[in-house]
């Protein structure tokens, strides 16, 4: 009985040793098939949007009426917003509209109407000449003033002798002039100084994230910025920014980089940018990288494609695609150095492994894209190579 037990134990040990040996040998001789593949060199970081924008300050305390909403493109000279003083009487607008309607309905074929029109034009011209003479300290100012008084007296004579309708028209014109002066004093229409995108969004980064400053950025300064984008709604404060025109044809990204990431970005090279919460892939060009502080760098990307929300955004999470490499893809562990050359061991039909030299084009730390050093009899697609190339250096 004891002898039988010893035999069973010996058999179990032999099975175990055999199994371990087979497993070890199998792992040592594990192979993979060479296939075409892709390696993407990329990294994730923070992007800071640099916009070319013209900031406009409010002329006085008051309220605004947006004629153009944020995000809309406008040509130069387009009225974009009206600013009213705090105590502005909006009823004056309605009164002016009513007077304009009444003037349009008046009969202008009445006697002396054209004479009054002619005198009004003459008075207007003389008043302009008078203002110019005053500014230039011209001695002719008194003479011009006398001509204005004479023209006004002549106008009064005609009005006193003319029909009542003529006097009514004159009264309406005087009311219109008063209302226009009131509105001009208390309400201002802001026209777009340049073509671009209208934006009422401000987050306090405008003095830092701009083209004048983009080669002098500091990573710590950027990371400490408090980006709380807020859209100006109805009330504004005099001399404070309230609207801006953003150039939709030119914008940049500033990237905060570690040393490894900085090494991947070569000036004048093209990259692709993916932004969180945006499905599109944007093209960009690296125009400069520079040291930002002791540990971090800044990379400046000139963007080629438009990003719809860039006008109201300053800080975004991005993925930078540096380059895609296509070719023969194998595990990095397959590549070894033999007699000063890098290559892999090709195994065919269980025969003795053959060393074939390769050139590494790219690696992501796990896999590599390679090409054969020998274009005729070198490594080819569907070749079977050892996964652990180091195991064959001693064979």
SEFI-586156 format. One record per residue (C-alpha): residue number from 1; residue in three letters; x, y, z. Coordinates in nm, 4 decimals, always signed. Layout:
// residues N
(site NUM; "ALA"; (X; Y; Z)),
...
//
This chain:
// residues 395
(site 1; "UNK"; (+0.0000; +0.0000; +0.0000)),
(site 2; "UNK"; (+0.2818; +0.2389; +0.0864)),
(site 3; "UNK"; (+0.4580; +0.1507; -0.2366)),
(site 4; "UNK"; (+0.1449; +0.2355; -0.4359)),
(site 5; "UNK"; (+0.1177; +0.5727; -0.2611)),
(site 6; "UNK"; (+0.4823; +0.6544; -0.3461)),
(site 7; "UNK"; (+0.4187; +0.5699; -0.7115)),
(site 8; "UNK"; (+0.1140; +0.8039; -0.7247)),
(site 9; "UNK"; (+0.3125; +1.0911; -0.5692)),
(site 10; "UNK"; (+0.5983; +1.0414; -0.8178)),
(site 11; "UNK"; (+0.3558; +1.0422; -1.1094)),
(site 12; "UNK"; (+0.1880; +1.3622; -0.9878)),
(site 13; "UNK"; (+0.5267; +1.5358; -0.9519)),
(site 14; "UNK"; (+0.6261; +1.4271; -1.3019)),
(site 15; "UNK"; (+0.2978; +1.5592; -1.4468)),
(site 16; "UNK"; (+0.3459; +1.8914; -1.2668)),
(site 17; "UNK"; (+0.7084; +1.9303; -1.3830)),
(site 18; "UNK"; (+0.6070; +1.8386; -1.7375)),
(site 19; "UNK"; (+0.3232; +2.0923; -1.7362)),
(site 20; "UNK"; (+0.5433; +2.3714; -1.6001)),
(site 21; "UNK"; (+0.8121; +2.2929; -1.8551)),
(site 22; "UNK"; (+0.5679; +2.2982; -2.1457)),
(site 23; "UNK"; (+0.4144; +2.6267; -2.0283)),
(site 24; "UNK"; (+0.7529; +2.7878; -1.9863)),
(site 25; "UNK"; (+0.8690; +2.6684; -2.3274)),
(site 26; "UNK"; (+0.5438; +2.7853; -2.4870)),
(site 27; "UNK"; (+0.5753; +3.1321; -2.3370)),
(site 28; "UNK"; (+0.9389; +3.1485; -2.4410)),
(site 29; "UNK"; (+0.8544; +3.0562; -2.7985)),
(site 30; "UNK"; (+0.5366; +3.2628; -2.8363)),
(site 31; "UNK"; (+0.5011; +3.4152; -3.1829)),
(site 32; "UNK"; (+0.2837; +3.6721; -3.3595)),
(site 33; "UNK"; (+0.1953; +3.7405; -3.7210)),
(site 34; "UNK"; (+0.3187; +4.0625; -3.8824)),
(site 35; "UNK"; (+0.0319; +4.2753; -4.0075)),
(site 36; "UNK"; (-0.0234; +4.6247; -4.1424)),
(site 37; "UNK"; (-0.1317; +4.8620; -3.8688)),
(site 38; "UNK"; (-0.1294; +5.2152; -3.7334)),
(site 39; "UNK"; (+0.0347; +5.3855; -3.4385)),
(site 40; "UNK"; (-0.0991; +5.7217; -3.3250)),
(site 41; "UNK"; (+0.1349; +5.9580; -3.1420)),
(site 42; "UNK"; (-0.0876; +6.1816; -2.9317)),
(site 43; "UNK"; (-0.1378; +6.3352; -2.5878)),
(site 44; "UNK"; (-0.4017; +6.5166; -2.3829)),
(site 45; "UNK"; (-0.3589; +6.8611; -2.2300)),
(site 46; "UNK"; (-0.5284; +7.1951; -2.1622)),
(site 47; "UNK"; (-0.5793; +7.4386; -2.4473)),
(site 48; "UNK"; (-0.6207; +7.8140; -2.4074)),
(site 49; "UNK"; (-0.8010; +7.9943; -2.6898)),
(site 50; "UNK"; (-0.6259; +8.3029; -2.8224)),
(site 51; "UNK"; (-0.8590; +8.5281; -3.0180)),
(site 52; "UNK"; (-0.7936; +8.8327; -3.2335)),
(site 53; "UNK"; (-1.0692; +9.0585; -3.1031)),
(site 54; "UNK"; (-1.1630; +9.4250; -3.0759)),
(site 55; "UNK"; (-1.3134; +9.5126; -2.7374)),
(site 56; "UNK"; (-1.5615; +9.8020; -2.7172)),
(site 57; "UNK"; (-1.6331; +9.9895; -2.3925)),
(site 58; "UNK"; (-1.9744; +10.1287; -2.3010)),
(site 59; "UNK"; (-1.9964; +10.5069; -2.3594)),
(site 60; "UNK"; (-2.1916; +10.5612; -2.0351)),
(site 61; "UNK"; (-2.3953; +10.3816; -1.7677)),
(site 62; "UNK"; (-2.7190; +10.2483; -1.9063)),
(site 63; "UNK"; (-2.9047; +9.9731; -2.0844)),
(site 64; "UNK"; (-2.8456; +9.8023; -2.4168)),
(site 65; "UNK"; (-3.0580; +9.6674; -2.6971)),
(site 66; "UNK"; (-2.8801; +9.3970; -2.8980)),
(site 67; "UNK"; (-2.9355; +9.4364; -3.2692)),
(site 68; "UNK"; (-2.7017; +9.1405; -3.3360)),
(site 69; "UNK"; (-2.6751; +8.8392; -3.1033)),
(site 70; "UNK"; (-2.3573; +8.6632; -2.9882)),
(site 71; "UNK"; (-2.2111; +8.4268; -3.2465)),
(site 72; "UNK"; (-2.3443; +8.6092; -3.5534)),
(site 73; "UNK"; (-2.1031; +8.7210; -3.8249)),
(site 74; "UNK"; (-2.1311; +9.0792; -3.9489)),
(site 75; "UNK"; (-1.9520; +9.2937; -4.2089)),
(site 76; "UNK"; (-1.7727; +9.6136; -4.1115)),
(site 77; "UNK"; (-2.0061; +9.9048; -4.0326)),
(site 78; "UNK"; (-2.3070; +9.6928; -3.9317)),
(site 79; "UNK"; (-2.5149; +9.8376; -3.6412)),
(site 80; "UNK"; (-2.4754; +9.5766; -3.3662)),
(site 81; "UNK"; (-2.6078; +9.7292; -3.0423)),
(site 82; "UNK"; (-2.7848; +10.0389; -2.9083)),
(site 83; "UNK"; (-2.6841; +10.1911; -2.5737)),
(site 84; "UNK"; (-2.9302; +10.4045; -2.3750)),
(site 85; "UNK"; (-2.8517; +10.6224; -2.0749)),
(site 86; "UNK"; (-2.9947; +10.5055; -1.7410)),
(site 87; "UNK"; (-3.2754; +10.7669; -1.7373)),
(site 88; "UNK"; (-3.3503; +10.7457; -2.1102)),
(site 89; "UNK"; (-3.7173; +10.7892; -2.1990)),
(site 90; "UNK"; (-3.7933; +10.5212; -2.4568)),
(site 91; "UNK"; (-4.1237; +10.6946; -2.5289)),
(site 92; "UNK"; (-3.9225; +10.9472; -2.7299)),
(site 93; "UNK"; (-3.8645; +10.6762; -2.9926)),
(site 94; "UNK"; (-4.2388; +10.6296; -3.0381)),
(site 95; "UNK"; (-4.2937; +11.0054; -3.0539)),
(site 96; "UNK"; (-4.0290; +11.0401; -3.3238)),
(site 97; "UNK"; (-4.1843; +10.7577; -3.5257)),
(site 98; "UNK"; (-4.5262; +10.9253; -3.5015)),
(site 99; "UNK"; (-4.3893; +11.2623; -3.6170)),
(site 100; "UNK"; (-4.2115; +11.0979; -3.9125)),
(site 101; "UNK"; (-4.5439; +10.9425; -4.0165)),
(site 102; "UNK"; (-4.7225; +11.2791; -3.9916)),
(site 103; "UNK"; (-4.4555; +11.4533; -4.1985)),
(site 104; "UNK"; (-4.4868; +11.1928; -4.4724)),
(site 105; "UNK"; (-4.8633; +11.2533; -4.4876)),
(site 106; "UNK"; (-4.8380; +11.6319; -4.5235)),
(site 107; "UNK"; (-4.9171; +11.8053; -4.8517)),
(site 108; "UNK"; (-4.5879; +11.9482; -4.9816)),
(site 109; "UNK"; (-4.7414; +12.1075; -5.2895)),
(site 110; "UNK"; (-4.8610; +12.4092; -5.0890)),
(site 111; "UNK"; (-4.7264; +12.7613; -5.1651)),
(site 112; "UNK"; (-4.3859; +12.8613; -5.0208)),
(site 113; "UNK"; (-4.2988; +12.5019; -4.9171)),
(site 114; "UNK"; (-4.0024; +12.4833; -5.1567)),
(site 115; "UNK"; (-3.8898; +12.8323; -5.0477)),
(site 116; "UNK"; (-3.8787; +12.7193; -4.6843)),
(site 117; "UNK"; (-3.6855; +12.4065; -4.7826)),
(site 118; "UNK"; (-3.4314; +12.6163; -4.9686)),
(site 119; "UNK"; (-3.3899; +12.8536; -4.6731)),
(site 120; "UNK"; (-3.3468; +12.5609; -4.4321)),
(site 121; "UNK"; (-3.0623; +12.4235; -4.6468)),
(site 122; "UNK"; (-2.8957; +12.7640; -4.6627)),
(site 123; "UNK"; (-2.9241; +12.8099; -4.2849)),
(site 124; "UNK"; (-2.7809; +12.4646; -4.2236)),
(site 125; "UNK"; (-2.4802; +12.5362; -4.4455)),
(site 126; "UNK"; (-2.4171; +12.8748; -4.2848)),
(site 127; "UNK"; (-2.4374; +12.7228; -3.9364)),
(site 128; "UNK"; (-2.1739; +12.4654; -4.0339)),
(site 129; "UNK"; (-1.9525; +12.7424; -4.1706)),
(site 130; "UNK"; (-2.0024; +12.9353; -3.8489)),
(site 131; "UNK"; (-1.8896; +12.6397; -3.6364)),
(site 132; "UNK"; (-1.5785; +12.5997; -3.8514)),
(site 133; "UNK"; (-1.5027; +12.9716; -3.8247)),
(site 134; "UNK"; (-1.5331; +12.9589; -3.4441)),
(site 135; "UNK"; (-1.2960; +12.6620; -3.4245)),
(site 136; "UNK"; (-1.0417; +12.8429; -3.6445)),
(site 137; "UNK"; (-1.0848; +13.1809; -3.4692)),
(site 138; "UNK"; (-1.1770; +13.3297; -3.8061)),
(site 139; "UNK"; (-1.2732; +13.7027; -3.8157)),
(site 140; "UNK"; (-1.5563; +13.6076; -4.0547)),
(site 141; "UNK"; (-1.7550; +13.4433; -3.7741)),
(site 142; "UNK"; (-1.9552; +13.7594; -3.6988)),
(site 143; "UNK"; (-2.0429; +13.8106; -4.0653)),
(site 144; "UNK"; (-2.1635; +13.4515; -4.0948)),
(site 145; "UNK"; (-2.3714; +13.4907; -3.7798)),
(site 146; "UNK"; (-2.5344; +13.8011; -3.9299)),
(site 147; "UNK"; (-2.6241; +13.6099; -4.2502)),
(site 148; "UNK"; (-2.7834; +13.3331; -4.0390)),
(site 149; "UNK"; (-2.9991; +13.5845; -3.8536)),
(site 150; "UNK"; (-3.1103; +13.7432; -4.1811)),
(site 151; "UNK"; (-3.2048; +13.4058; -4.3299)),
(site 152; "UNK"; (-3.4048; +13.3093; -4.0197)),
(site 153; "UNK"; (-3.5871; +13.6438; -4.0258)),
(site 154; "UNK"; (-3.6770; +13.5900; -4.3905)),
(site 155; "UNK"; (-3.8047; +13.2439; -4.3069)),
(site 156; "UNK"; (-4.0269; +13.3817; -4.0293)),
(site 157; "UNK"; (-4.1775; +13.6369; -4.2701)),
(site 158; "UNK"; (-4.2707; +13.3641; -4.5176)),
(site 159; "UNK"; (-4.4183; +13.1429; -4.2437)),
(site 160; "UNK"; (-4.6321; +13.4303; -4.1096)),
(site 161; "UNK"; (-4.7786; +13.4958; -4.4539)),
(site 162; "UNK"; (-4.8008; +13.1338; -4.5691)),
(site 163; "UNK"; (-5.0827; +12.8799; -4.5213)),
(site 164; "UNK"; (-5.1483; +12.7167; -4.1819)),
(site 165; "UNK"; (-5.0329; +12.3807; -4.3196)),
(site 166; "UNK"; (-4.6877; +12.5296; -4.3796)),
(site 167; "UNK"; (-4.6682; +12.6359; -4.0152)),
(site 168; "UNK"; (-4.7838; +12.2914; -3.9030)),
(site 169; "UNK"; (-4.5084; +12.1271; -4.1070)),
(site 170; "UNK"; (-4.2544; +12.3625; -3.9524)),
(site 171; "UNK"; (-4.3757; +12.2786; -3.6002)),
(site 172; "UNK"; (-4.3438; +11.9050; -3.6744)),
(site 173; "UNK"; (-3.9905; +11.9569; -3.8054)),
(site 174; "UNK"; (-3.8953; +12.1476; -3.4897)),
(site 175; "UNK"; (-4.0321; +11.8649; -3.2706)),
(site 176; "UNK"; (-3.8443; +11.6113; -3.4795)),
(site 177; "UNK"; (-3.5205; +11.8049; -3.4409)),
(site 178; "UNK"; (-3.5687; +11.8214; -3.0615)),
(site 179; "UNK"; (-3.6382; +11.4472; -3.0345)),
(site 180; "UNK"; (-3.3407; +11.3591; -3.2560)),
(site 181; "UNK"; (-3.1091; +11.5707; -3.0427)),
(site 182; "UNK"; (-3.2463; +11.4098; -2.7260)),
(site 183; "UNK"; (-3.1968; +11.0599; -2.8649)),
(site 184; "UNK"; (-2.8514; +11.1469; -2.9974)),
(site 185; "UNK"; (-2.7493; +11.2691; -2.6521)),
(site 186; "UNK"; (-2.8946; +10.9753; -2.4587)),
(site 187; "UNK"; (-2.8713; +10.6858; -2.7032)),
(site 188; "UNK"; (-2.5820; +10.5658; -2.9173)),
(site 189; "UNK"; (-2.5790; +10.3024; -3.1889)),
(site 190; "UNK"; (-2.2543; +10.1044; -3.1986)),
(site 191; "UNK"; (-2.1451; +9.9926; -3.5447)),
(site 192; "UNK"; (-1.9032; +9.7063; -3.5983)),
(site 193; "UNK"; (-1.5518; +9.8550; -3.6447)),
(site 194; "UNK"; (-1.4441; +9.5443; -3.8398)),
(site 195; "UNK"; (-1.5996; +9.2350; -3.9915)),
(site 196; "UNK"; (-1.6166; +8.9338; -3.7608)),
(site 197; "UNK"; (-1.8233; +8.7567; -3.4950)),
(site 198; "UNK"; (-2.0197; +8.9590; -3.2403)),
(site 199; "UNK"; (-1.9671; +8.8469; -2.8806)),
(site 200; "UNK"; (-2.0962; +8.9766; -2.5479)),
(site 201; "UNK"; (-1.9022; +8.7072; -2.3562)),
(site 202; "UNK"; (-1.6244; +8.8110; -2.1157)),
(site 203; "UNK"; (-1.4222; +8.6008; -1.8687)),
(site 204; "UNK"; (-1.1409; +8.8362; -1.7631)),
(site 205; "UNK"; (-0.8720; +8.6715; -1.9771)),
(site 206; "UNK"; (-0.8911; +8.9242; -2.2617)),
(site 207; "UNK"; (-0.5764; +9.1136; -2.1537)),
(site 208; "UNK"; (-0.3736; +8.7893; -2.1321)),
(site 209; "UNK"; (-0.5021; +8.5601; -2.4068)),
(site 210; "UNK"; (-0.4370; +8.7776; -2.7089)),
(site 211; "UNK"; (-0.2007; +8.7771; -3.0055)),
(site 212; "UNK"; (+0.0208; +9.0518; -2.8609)),
(site 213; "UNK"; (+0.0935; +8.8410; -2.5535)),
(site 214; "UNK"; (+0.0888; +8.4847; -2.6874)),
(site 215; "UNK"; (+0.4688; +8.4403; -2.6900)),
(site 216; "UNK"; (+0.5021; +8.5525; -2.3280)),
(site 217; "UNK"; (+0.2599; +8.3209; -2.1503)),
(site 218; "UNK"; (+0.3337; +8.1474; -1.8199)),
(site 219; "UNK"; (+0.1793; +7.8060; -1.7360)),
(site 220; "UNK"; (+0.1199; +7.8955; -1.3713)),
(site 221; "UNK"; (-0.0506; +8.2197; -1.4698)),
(site 222; "UNK"; (-0.2771; +8.0338; -1.7130)),
(site 223; "UNK"; (-0.3696; +7.7604; -1.4660)),
(site 224; "UNK"; (-0.4573; +8.0210; -1.2016)),
(site 225; "UNK"; (-0.6946; +8.2154; -1.4268)),
(site 226; "UNK"; (-1.0559; +8.1999; -1.3137)),
(site 227; "UNK"; (-1.2469; +8.1351; -1.6352)),
(site 228; "UNK"; (-1.6080; +8.2285; -1.5610)),
(site 229; "UNK"; (-1.7501; +8.3258; -1.8964)),
(site 230; "UNK"; (-2.0469; +8.5605; -1.8614)),
(site 231; "UNK"; (-2.2598; +8.7171; -2.1326)),
(site 232; "UNK"; (-2.3497; +9.0858; -2.0908)),
(site 233; "UNK"; (-2.7292; +9.0996; -2.0896)),
(site 234; "UNK"; (-2.9036; +9.4372; -2.0468)),
(site 235; "UNK"; (-2.7160; +9.6745; -1.8150)),
(site 236; "UNK"; (-2.3725; +9.8232; -1.8821)),
(site 237; "UNK"; (-2.1285; +10.0472; -1.6959)),
(site 238; "UNK"; (-1.9536; +10.3387; -1.8605)),
(site 239; "UNK"; (-1.5940; +10.2763; -1.9803)),
(site 240; "UNK"; (-1.6270; +9.9019; -1.9119)),
(site 241; "UNK"; (-1.6115; +9.6386; -2.1914)),
(site 242; "UNK"; (-1.9514; +9.5135; -2.3060)),
(site 243; "UNK"; (-1.9164; +9.3878; -2.6635)),
(site 244; "UNK"; (-1.6374; +9.2700; -2.8909)),
(site 245; "UNK"; (-1.5802; +9.1781; -3.2526)),
(site 246; "UNK"; (-1.3876; +8.8521; -3.2910)),
(site 247; "UNK"; (-1.1899; +8.7709; -3.6045)),
(site 248; "UNK"; (-1.3428; +8.4441; -3.7271)),
(site 249; "UNK"; (-1.0619; +8.3813; -3.9778)),
(site 250; "UNK"; (-0.7695; +8.3753; -3.7358)),
(site 251; "UNK"; (-0.7280; +8.2123; -3.3945)),
(site 252; "UNK"; (-0.4648; +8.0195; -3.1975)),
(site 253; "UNK"; (-0.4340; +7.7665; -2.9189)),
(site 254; "UNK"; (-0.1804; +7.7916; -2.6374)),
(site 255; "UNK"; (-0.0945; +7.4498; -2.4921)),
(site 256; "UNK"; (+0.0638; +7.3759; -2.1542)),
(site 257; "UNK"; (+0.3215; +7.0997; -2.2144)),
(site 258; "UNK"; (+0.5520; +6.8791; -2.0140)),
(site 259; "UNK"; (+0.9010; +6.8066; -2.1478)),
(site 260; "UNK"; (+0.7978; +6.4893; -2.3318)),
(site 261; "UNK"; (+0.5010; +6.6582; -2.4995)),
(site 262; "UNK"; (+0.7136; +6.9565; -2.5964)),
(site 263; "UNK"; (+0.9588; +6.7188; -2.7628)),
(site 264; "UNK"; (+0.6818; +6.5796; -2.9821)),
(site 265; "UNK"; (+0.5829; +6.9180; -3.1269)),
(site 266; "UNK"; (+0.8121; +7.0356; -3.4030)),
(site 267; "UNK"; (+0.7796; +7.3918; -3.5277)),
(site 268; "UNK"; (+0.6097; +7.4205; -3.8696)),
(site 269; "UNK"; (+0.4643; +7.0689; -3.8326)),
(site 270; "UNK"; (+0.0932; +6.9969; -3.8748)),
(site 271; "UNK"; (-0.1223; +6.8508; -3.5972)),
(site 272; "UNK"; (-0.4864; +6.7617; -3.5460)),
(site 273; "UNK"; (-0.6878; +6.8829; -3.2485)),
(site 274; "UNK"; (-0.9848; +6.7094; -3.0863)),
(site 275; "UNK"; (-1.1878; +6.9140; -2.8383)),
(site 276; "UNK"; (-1.4056; +6.7739; -2.5611)),
(site 277; "UNK"; (-1.7789; +6.7999; -2.6412)),
(site 278; "UNK"; (-1.7085; +6.8684; -3.0109)),
(site 279; "UNK"; (-1.7217; +6.5947; -3.2731)),
(site 280; "UNK"; (-1.5100; +6.7612; -3.5391)),
(site 281; "UNK"; (-1.1358; +6.7181; -3.5921)),
(site 282; "UNK"; (-0.9537; +7.0495; -3.6385)),
(site 283; "UNK"; (-0.6301; +7.1099; -3.8260)),
(site 284; "UNK"; (-0.3523; +7.3208; -3.6829)),
(site 285; "UNK"; (+0.0119; +7.4147; -3.7362)),
(site 286; "UNK"; (+0.2797; +7.4399; -3.4659)),
(site 287; "UNK"; (+0.4353; +7.7863; -3.4954)),
(site 288; "UNK"; (+0.6388; +7.7949; -3.1739)),
(site 289; "UNK"; (+0.7216; +7.6164; -2.8483)),
(site 290; "UNK"; (+0.9032; +7.7868; -2.5610)),
(site 291; "UNK"; (+0.9866; +7.7331; -2.1953)),
(site 292; "UNK"; (+0.7176; +7.8696; -1.9677)),
(site 293; "UNK"; (+0.8729; +7.7988; -1.6265)),
(site 294; "UNK"; (+1.1139; +7.5503; -1.4626)),
(site 295; "UNK"; (+0.9114; +7.2405; -1.5535)),
(site 296; "UNK"; (+0.6539; +7.3274; -1.8178)),
(site 297; "UNK"; (+0.6486; +7.4608; -2.1724)),
(site 298; "UNK"; (+0.4058; +7.6545; -2.3909)),
(site 299; "UNK"; (+0.3137; +7.5476; -2.7429)),
(site 300; "UNK"; (+0.1399; +7.7866; -2.9842)),
(site 301; "UNK"; (-0.0828; +7.6294; -3.2514)),
(site 302; "UNK"; (-0.2131; +7.8317; -3.5441)),
(site 303; "UNK"; (-0.5587; +7.6906; -3.6132)),
(site 304; "UNK"; (-0.6709; +7.6322; -3.9708)),
(site 305; "UNK"; (-1.0302; +7.5177; -3.9174)),
(site 306; "UNK"; (-1.3130; +7.6975; -3.7376)),
(site 307; "UNK"; (-1.4408; +7.5884; -3.3969)),
(site 308; "UNK"; (-1.8028; +7.7105; -3.3561)),
(site 309; "UNK"; (-1.7773; +7.8079; -2.9877)),
(site 310; "UNK"; (-1.4294; +7.9584; -2.9882)),
(site 311; "UNK"; (-1.5644; +8.3161; -2.9635)),
(site 312; "UNK"; (-1.7062; +8.2532; -2.6137)),
(site 313; "UNK"; (-1.4553; +7.9969; -2.4842)),
(site 314; "UNK"; (-1.1068; +8.0427; -2.3382)),
(site 315; "UNK"; (-1.0119; +7.7103; -2.1752)),
(site 316; "UNK"; (-1.0755; +7.3656; -2.3256)),
(site 317; "UNK"; (-0.9651; +7.0042; -2.2795)),
(site 318; "UNK"; (-0.7996; +6.8785; -2.5966)),
(site 319; "UNK"; (-0.6288; +6.5798; -2.7531)),
(site 320; "UNK"; (-0.3356; +6.6601; -2.9795)),
(site 321; "UNK"; (-0.2749; +6.4119; -3.2609)),
(site 322; "UNK"; (+0.0896; +6.4656; -3.3500)),
(site 323; "UNK"; (+0.1239; +6.2035; -3.6220)),
(site 324; "UNK"; (-0.0120; +5.8731; -3.7498)),
(site 325; "UNK"; (+0.2318; +5.6074; -3.8725)),
(site 326; "UNK"; (+0.1196; +5.3226; -4.0987)),
(site 327; "UNK"; (+0.3148; +5.0094; -4.1898)),
(site 328; "UNK"; (+0.4278; +4.6740; -4.0521)),
(site 329; "UNK"; (+0.3119; +4.6620; -3.6905)),
(site 330; "UNK"; (+0.4775; +4.4319; -3.4352)),
(site 331; "UNK"; (+0.5189; +4.4195; -3.0566)),
(site 332; "UNK"; (+0.8079; +4.6359; -2.9382)),
(site 333; "UNK"; (+0.9323; +4.3320; -2.7404)),
(site 334; "UNK"; (+0.9970; +4.1515; -3.0702)),
(site 335; "UNK"; (+1.2761; +4.3925; -3.1616)),
(site 336; "UNK"; (+1.6276; +4.3201; -3.0366)),
(site 337; "UNK"; (+1.9744; +4.4421; -3.1171)),
(site 338; "UNK"; (+2.2145; +4.1870; -3.2640)),
(site 339; "UNK"; (+2.5665; +4.2755; -3.3699)),
(site 340; "UNK"; (+2.4750; +4.6453; -3.3637)),
(site 341; "UNK"; (+2.1631; +4.6040; -3.5799)),
(site 342; "UNK"; (+1.7982; +4.6192; -3.4763)),
(site 343; "UNK"; (+1.5763; +4.3389; -3.5982)),
(site 344; "UNK"; (+1.3382; +4.0534; -3.5265)),
(site 345; "UNK"; (+1.3527; +3.6746; -3.5317)),
(site 346; "UNK"; (+1.1340; +3.5217; -3.8024)),
(site 347; "UNK"; (+1.0226; +3.1638; -3.7418)),
(site 348; "UNK"; (+0.9005; +2.9544; -4.0352)),
(site 349; "UNK"; (+0.7518; +2.6076; -3.9985)),
(site 350; "UNK"; (+0.9251; +2.5499; -3.6653)),
(site 351; "UNK"; (+1.2685; +2.5883; -3.8177)),
(site 352; "UNK"; (+1.5648; +2.7748; -3.6730)),
(site 353; "UNK"; (+1.4704; +3.1426; -3.6200)),
(site 354; "UNK"; (+1.6194; +3.3832; -3.8769)),
(site 355; "UNK"; (+1.7263; +3.7339; -3.7738)),
(site 356; "UNK"; (+1.6011; +4.0060; -4.0088)),
(site 357; "UNK"; (+1.7023; +4.3685; -3.9731)),
(site 358; "UNK"; (+1.4292; +4.6359; -3.9448)),
(site 359; "UNK"; (+1.4113; +5.0117; -3.9146)),
(site 360; "UNK"; (+1.1816; +5.1483; -3.6433)),
(site 361; "UNK"; (+0.9609; +5.4290; -3.7789)),
(site 362; "UNK"; (+0.7532; +5.4892; -3.4647)),
(site 363; "UNK"; (+0.6625; +5.3340; -3.1321)),
(site 364; "UNK"; (+0.4009; +5.3970; -2.8664)),
(site 365; "UNK"; (+0.5922; +5.2021; -2.6000)),
(site 366; "UNK"; (+0.4055; +4.8763; -2.6654)),
(site 367; "UNK"; (+0.4042; +4.8352; -3.0422)),
(site 368; "UNK"; (+0.6242; +4.9586; -3.3244)),
(site 369; "UNK"; (+0.5808; +5.0443; -3.6892)),
(site 370; "UNK"; (+0.8827; +4.9120; -3.8800)),
(site 371; "UNK"; (+1.0080; +4.8633; -4.2310)),
(site 372; "UNK"; (+1.2505; +4.6033; -4.3543)),
(site 373; "UNK"; (+1.6124; +4.7054; -4.4068)),
(site 374; "UNK"; (+1.6290; +4.4516; -4.6906)),
(site 375; "UNK"; (+1.3572; +4.5293; -4.9422)),
(site 376; "UNK"; (+1.4026; +4.1954; -5.1233)),
(site 377; "UNK"; (+1.4261; +3.9221; -4.8614)),
(site 378; "UNK"; (+1.3529; +4.1108; -4.5445)),
(site 379; "UNK"; (+1.0517; +4.1169; -4.3128)),
(site 380; "UNK"; (+0.7146; +4.0940; -4.4853)),
(site 381; "UNK"; (+0.3510; +4.1061; -4.3900)),
(site 382; "UNK"; (+0.2203; +3.7718; -4.2504)),
(site 383; "UNK"; (+0.5681; +3.6635; -4.1402)),
(site 384; "UNK"; (+0.5664; +3.4926; -3.8016)),
(site 385; "UNK"; (+0.8013; +3.6601; -3.5522)),
(site 386; "UNK"; (+0.8997; +3.5867; -3.1944)),
(site 387; "UNK"; (+0.7126; +3.8036; -2.9431)),
(site 388; "UNK"; (+1.0050; +3.7974; -2.6996)),
(site 389; "UNK"; (+1.3036; +3.8524; -2.9238)),
(site 390; "UNK"; (+1.5483; +3.8510; -2.6324)),
(site 391; "UNK"; (+1.4808; +3.4778; -2.5816)),
(site 392; "UNK"; (+1.6523; +3.3986; -2.9115)),
(site 393; "UNK"; (+1.9691; +3.5997; -2.8728)),
(site 394; "UNK"; (+2.1368; +3.3078; -2.6905)),
(site 395; "UNK"; (+2.0202; +3.0450; -2.9451)),
//
